[in-house]
Amino acid sequence: MRLTRILRSAAFKLTLVYAGLFVVSAGVLLATVFVIATAALQNDMRAVLRSEAFQLGDIYSRYGLLALAEQVTRRMSFRTRGPIYYLVQARTQQVVVGNLPGMPPVEGVVDFVRERDNNNEPDDGRAKLTGYGLTLPDGTFILVAQDANRLIDMQHAIVRAFIWAGGLTLLLAIATGVLVGGRFVRRIDMIGRTSRAIMEGDLSARIPVRGTSDEIDQLVLGLNAMLDRIQQLLDGLRQVSSDIAHDLRTPLGRLRQRLEDAREHATTTAEYQAATEGALGEADSLLEIFSALLRIAQIEAGAQKSGFTSIDLSALMRSIAEAYGPSAEDSQHKLVFDIADGVSITGDRQLLAQLFSNLVENALTHTTAGSTVRMALRIAPTGFEAEVADDGPGIPEAERDKVLDRFYRLDRSRTTKGSGLGLALVKAIASLHGLSLRLEDRKPGLAVVLGGHR
């Protein structure tokens, strides 16, 4: 079963494709080498035979027939390039000397078959020869020939070499395909096992990374990052569910207590009306909490990004500072601002306005009368920084990250109005707009700093 999976794997099939391409390329190379080598050997053989024939013709012209016969006899016994066959034939087609039978004179290259007459010949009794014929002016015919089987043997050797090379290459390709396919299948099985473990409830399971930085490693890194994010979201969902159950018990308990008190003790219309108004107040508080939670969820989902436009952040912050000026005076706070001009951001104007409004309201709510709240917008080397700061009691360093979570409230803030969702909403809006968010201790006071890129 495992071998079947390996043979069906993409890695094995890809290896076979490359092996097939190699075999085709080797075939083309074989044909090219075969044609070029055959032509080269044929040309070499013909050049040697032609040179031999003209040398013998020159000897005949200079020294006569007897010298030619002696030279041919000597050369038949001295063979450096394999068997060479000679024929010297008079004009009357009578053989003068040589180891070939008489034949009609021919000029130039000729291929022919010679009858064999000794026991050393192959069983077929025939031999293919390539010769070069030369007819002298007095009609004497000279033929020099060589065994053409040398060329055939060379061709067979080339074919055999390529067959062996191609076969070995194909076997190596199959072995490599099985090896690579096996590794590929093992890694896919590992991903499958991790996926099943996660489906069975083990959200901490992760796919091992080989460290080879190949495509599968990159895929595994992406999957692990996705699983980390999913686990974070699920952990956050569990925490939110727990926080909702914990923090809503108090207003729901108060609501029930008011209604029970009205049922048990109210006797007049005024008492019923007071109980009803108190219950409605508690219900409105609950609705505000659920509305804030829903808004945070929508913002974190990124649904508003489709409606982003260019916003003049300088004008927006200046308008918020001016709008909260009277509220600051009523609560005996001092609200100052230092806002640089010309800073723009791509985003949702209503959400950004809510972000800075929440920060200003938090600063006014959690600082004592006489405190100063400062809004600032300045241009930074890589973009801009916006901040809302105060000179109040600040937030302990150990709790600065926690106050950005839903429903988290400092002990000293539990007596003040609020649900603990203001900064969580600020964090969600900042993340939606790609803004960095950090809380800084101003000694005294706290500064919420938002950083953005141009």
WOSUL-V648192 format. One record per residue. N is the residue number from 1. RES is the residue in three letters. SS is DSSP state (helix for helix, strand for strand, loop for the rest). PHI is phi in whole degrees, 0 to 359 (* if undefined). Layout:
BEGIN
[[N;RES;SS;PHI] [N;RES;SS;PHI]]
END
This chain:
BEGIN
[[1;MET;loop;*] [2;ARG;helix;295] [3;LEU;helix;297] [4;THR;helix;298] [5;ARG;helix;296] [6;ILE;helix;296] [7;LEU;helix;294] [8;ARG;helix;267] [9;SER;loop;289] [10;ALA;helix;295] [11;ALA;helix;296] [12;PHE;helix;295] [13;LYS;helix;296] [14;LEU;helix;295] [15;THR;helix;298] [16;LEU;helix;295] [17;VAL;helix;298] [18;TYR;helix;295] [19;ALA;helix;296] [20;GLY;helix;298] [21;LEU;helix;297] [22;PHE;helix;295] [23;VAL;helix;297] [24;VAL;helix;297] [25;SER;helix;297] [26;ALA;helix;295] [27;GLY;helix;296] [28;VAL;helix;297] [29;LEU;helix;296] [30;LEU;helix;300] [31;ALA;helix;299] [32;THR;helix;294] [33;VAL;helix;298] [34;PHE;helix;300] [35;VAL;helix;293] [36;ILE;helix;294] [37;ALA;helix;295] [38;THR;helix;298] [39;ALA;helix;295] [40;ALA;helix;296] [41;LEU;helix;292] [42;GLN;helix;296] [43;ASN;helix;296] [44;ASP;helix;296] [45;MET;helix;297] [46;ARG;helix;293] [47;ALA;helix;295] [48;VAL;helix;295] [49;LEU;helix;295] [50;ARG;helix;296] [51;SER;helix;298] [52;GLU;helix;298] [53;ALA;helix;296] [54;PHE;helix;290] [55;GLN;helix;297] [56;LEU;helix;295] [57;GLY;helix;295] [58;ASP;helix;292] [59;ILE;helix;298] [60;TYR;helix;297] [61;SER;helix;294] [62;ARG;helix;273] [63;TYR;helix;243] [64;GLY;loop;98] [65;LEU;helix;291] [66;LEU;helix;296] [67;ALA;helix;295] [68;LEU;helix;296] [69;ALA;helix;298] [70;GLU;helix;297] [71;GLN;helix;294] [72;VAL;helix;295] [73;THR;helix;298] [74;ARG;helix;296] [75;ARG;helix;289] [76;MET;helix;294] [77;SER;helix;269] [78;PHE;loop;247] [79;ARG;loop;243] [80;THR;loop;258] [81;ARG;loop;241] [82;GLY;loop;87] [83;PRO;loop;299] [84;ILE;strand;241] [85;TYR;strand;250] [86;TYR;strand;232] [87;LEU;strand;212] [88;VAL;strand;244] [89;GLN;strand;232] [90;ALA;loop;290] [91;ARG;loop;300] [92;THR;loop;277] [93;GLN;loop;67] [94;GLN;loop;272] [95;VAL;strand;288] [96;VAL;strand;272] [97;VAL;strand;201] [98;GLY;strand;136] [99;ASN;loop;244] [100;LEU;loop;238] [101;PRO;loop;288] [102;GLY;loop;295] [103;MET;loop;202] [104;PRO;loop;297] [105;PRO;loop;299] [106;VAL;loop;227] [107;GLU;loop;249] [108;GLY;strand;82] [109;VAL;strand;283] [110;VAL;strand;215] [111;ASP;strand;253] [112;PHE;strand;208] [113;VAL;strand;245] [114;ARG;strand;252] [115;GLU;strand;289] [116;ARG;loop;260] [117;ASP;loop;225] [118;ASN;loop;228] [119;ASN;loop;285] [120;ASN;loop;275] [121;GLU;loop;281] [122;PRO;loop;298] [123;ASP;loop;295] [124;ASP;loop;287] [125;GLY;loop;72] [126;ARG;strand;227] [127;ALA;strand;222] [128;LYS;strand;271] [129;LEU;strand;236] [130;THR;strand;241] [131;GLY;strand;230] [132;TYR;strand;229] [133;GLY;strand;257] [134;LEU;strand;220] [135;THR;strand;258] [136;LEU;loop;280] [137;PRO;loop;302] [138;ASP;loop;271] [139;GLY;loop;94] [140;THR;loop;293] [141;PHE;strand;249] [142;ILE;strand;243] [143;LEU;strand;230] [144;VAL;strand;244] [145;ALA;strand;226] [146;GLN;strand;221] [147;ASP;strand;294] [148;ALA;loop;283] [149;ASN;helix;295] [150;ARG;helix;302] [151;LEU;helix;293] [152;ILE;helix;294] [153;ASP;helix;299] [154;MET;helix;296] [155;GLN;helix;297] [156;HIS;helix;296] [157;ALA;helix;297] [158;ILE;helix;297] [159;VAL;helix;296] [160;ARG;helix;298] [161;ALA;helix;299] [162;PHE;helix;288] [163;ILE;helix;295] [164;TRP;helix;298] [165;ALA;helix;297] [166;GLY;helix;296] [167;GLY;helix;296] [168;LEU;helix;297] [169;THR;helix;298] [170;LEU;helix;295] [171;LEU;helix;296] [172;LEU;helix;297] [173;ALA;helix;295] [174;ILE;helix;296] [175;ALA;helix;298] [176;THR;helix;297] [177;GLY;helix;298] [178;VAL;helix;296] [179;LEU;helix;295] [180;VAL;helix;293] [181;GLY;helix;298] [182;GLY;helix;298] [183;ARG;helix;296] [184;PHE;helix;297] [185;VAL;helix;296] [186;ARG;helix;299] [187;ARG;helix;289] [188;ILE;helix;294] [189;ASP;helix;299] [190;MET;helix;297] [191;ILE;helix;296] [192;GLY;helix;297] [193;ARG;helix;296] [194;THR;helix;295] [195;SER;helix;297] [196;ARG;helix;294] [197;ALA;helix;298] [198;ILE;helix;292] [199;MET;helix;296] [200;GLU;loop;276] [201;GLY;loop;115] [202;ASP;loop;273] [203;LEU;loop;287] [204;SER;loop;274] [205;ALA;loop;294] [206;ARG;loop;225] [207;ILE;loop;279] [208;PRO;loop;298] [209;VAL;loop;257] [210;ARG;loop;285] [211;GLY;loop;84] [212;THR;loop;273] [213;SER;loop;59] [214;ASP;loop;276] [215;GLU;helix;298] [216;ILE;helix;291] [217;ASP;helix;299] [218;GLN;helix;296] [219;LEU;helix;296] [220;VAL;helix;297] [221;LEU;helix;300] [222;GLY;helix;295] [223;LEU;helix;295] [224;ASN;helix;296] [225;ALA;helix;296] [226;MET;helix;296] [227;LEU;helix;295] [228;ASP;helix;300] [229;ARG;helix;294] [230;ILE;helix;297] [231;GLN;helix;296] [232;GLN;helix;299] [233;LEU;helix;295] [234;LEU;helix;293] [235;ASP;helix;299] [236;GLY;helix;296] [237;LEU;helix;295] [238;ARG;helix;298] [239;GLN;helix;296] [240;VAL;helix;296] [241;SER;helix;299] [242;SER;helix;295] [243;ASP;helix;295] [244;ILE;helix;298] [245;ALA;helix;300] [246;HIS;helix;284] [247;ASP;helix;280] [248;LEU;helix;271] [249;ARG;helix;297] [250;THR;helix;295] [251;PRO;helix;294] [252;LEU;helix;293] [253;GLY;helix;296] [254;ARG;helix;296] [255;LEU;helix;298] [256;ARG;helix;296] [257;GLN;helix;296] [258;ARG;helix;298] [259;LEU;helix;293] [260;GLU;helix;295] [261;ASP;helix;297] [262;ALA;helix;295] [263;ARG;helix;295] [264;GLU;helix;274] [265;HIS;helix;240] [266;ALA;loop;290] [267;THR;loop;236] [268;THR;loop;244] [269;THR;helix;297] [270;ALA;helix;296] [271;GLU;helix;294] [272;TYR;helix;296] [273;GLN;helix;295] [274;ALA;helix;296] [275;ALA;helix;296] [276;THR;helix;294] [277;GLU;helix;295] [278;GLY;helix;297] [279;ALA;helix;295] [280;LEU;helix;296] [281;GLY;helix;298] [282;GLU;helix;296] [283;ALA;helix;296] [284;ASP;helix;297] [285;SER;helix;298] [286;LEU;helix;296] [287;LEU;helix;296] [288;GLU;helix;296] [289;ILE;helix;296] [290;PHE;helix;295] [291;SER;helix;295] [292;ALA;helix;294] [293;LEU;helix;299] [294;LEU;helix;296] [295;ARG;helix;294] [296;ILE;helix;299] [297;ALA;helix;298] [298;GLN;helix;295] [299;ILE;helix;294] [300;GLU;helix;295] [301;ALA;loop;285] [302;GLY;loop;76] [303;ALA;helix;295] [304;GLN;helix;281] [305;LYS;helix;298] [306;SER;helix;295] [307;GLY;helix;257] [308;PHE;loop;295] [309;THR;strand;224] [310;SER;strand;282] [311;ILE;strand;243] [312;ASP;strand;279] [313;LEU;helix;295] [314;SER;helix;299] [315;ALA;helix;294] [316;LEU;helix;296] [317;MET;helix;294] [318;ARG;helix;294] [319;SER;helix;292] [320;ILE;helix;292] [321;ALA;helix;299] [322;GLU;helix;291] [323;ALA;helix;292] [324;TYR;loop;268] [325;GLY;helix;302] [326;PRO;helix;298] [327;SER;helix;297] [328;ALA;helix;295] [329;GLU;helix;295] [330;ASP;helix;298] [331;SER;loop;267] [332;GLN;loop;61] [333;HIS;loop;250] [334;LYS;strand;247] [335;LEU;strand;250] [336;VAL;strand;238] [337;PHE;strand;214] [338;ASP;strand;224] [339;ILE;strand;242] [340;ALA;loop;287] [341;ASP;loop;273] [342;GLY;loop;80] [343;VAL;loop;264] [344;SER;strand;238] [345;ILE;strand;212] [346;THR;strand;268] [347;GLY;strand;181] [348;ASP;loop;254] [349;ARG;helix;296] [350;GLN;helix;295] [351;LEU;helix;292] [352;LEU;helix;295] [353;ALA;helix;296] [354;GLN;helix;293] [355;LEU;helix;302] [356;PHE;helix;288] [357;SER;helix;296] [358;ASN;helix;299] [359;LEU;helix;295] [360;VAL;helix;293] [361;GLU;helix;297] [362;ASN;helix;300] [363;ALA;helix;297] [364;LEU;helix;289] [365;THR;helix;282] [366;HIS;loop;259] [367;THR;loop;238] [368;THR;loop;281] [369;ALA;loop;301] [370;GLY;loop;93] [371;SER;loop;285] [372;THR;strand;249] [373;VAL;strand;249] [374;ARG;strand;237] [375;MET;strand;252] [376;ALA;strand;219] [377;LEU;strand;219] [378;ARG;strand;226] [379;ILE;strand;273] [380;ALA;strand;253] [381;PRO;loop;303] [382;THR;loop;254] [383;GLY;strand;172] [384;PHE;strand;210] [385;GLU;strand;227] [386;ALA;strand;243] [387;GLU;strand;214] [388;VAL;strand;234] [389;ALA;strand;232] [390;ASP;strand;217] [391;ASP;loop;245] [392;GLY;loop;275] [393;PRO;loop;287] [394;GLY;loop;76] [395;ILE;loop;231] [396;PRO;loop;305] [397;GLU;helix;301] [398;ALA;helix;292] [399;GLU;helix;249] [400;ARG;loop;294] [401;ASP;loop;285] [402;LYS;helix;291] [403;VAL;helix;293] [404;LEU;helix;275] [405;ASP;loop;276] [406;ARG;loop;295] [407;PHE;loop;70] [408;TYR;loop;280] [409;ARG;loop;223] [410;LEU;loop;293] [411;ASP;helix;302] [412;ARG;helix;287] [413;SER;helix;262] [414;ARG;loop;289] [415;THR;loop;272] [416;THR;loop;265] [417;LYS;loop;291] [418;GLY;loop;150] [419;SER;loop;244] [420;GLY;loop;79] [421;LEU;loop;248] [422;GLY;helix;298] [423;LEU;helix;288] [424;ALA;helix;297] [425;LEU;helix;292] [426;VAL;helix;299] [427;LYS;helix;299] [428;ALA;helix;295] [429;ILE;helix;293] [430;ALA;helix;297] [431;SER;helix;296] [432;LEU;helix;299] [433;HIS;loop;266] [434;GLY;loop;71] [435;LEU;loop;264] [436;SER;strand;283] [437;LEU;strand;224] [438;ARG;strand;216] [439;LEU;strand;251] [440;GLU;strand;239] [441;ASP;strand;274] [442;ARG;loop;262] [443;LYS;loop;47] [444;PRO;loop;268] [445;GLY;loop;101] [446;LEU;strand;227] [447;ALA;strand;235] [448;VAL;strand;260] [449;VAL;strand;248] [450;LEU;strand;248] [451;GLY;strand;245] [452;GLY;strand;223] [453;HIS;strand;259] [454;ARG;loop;283]]
END
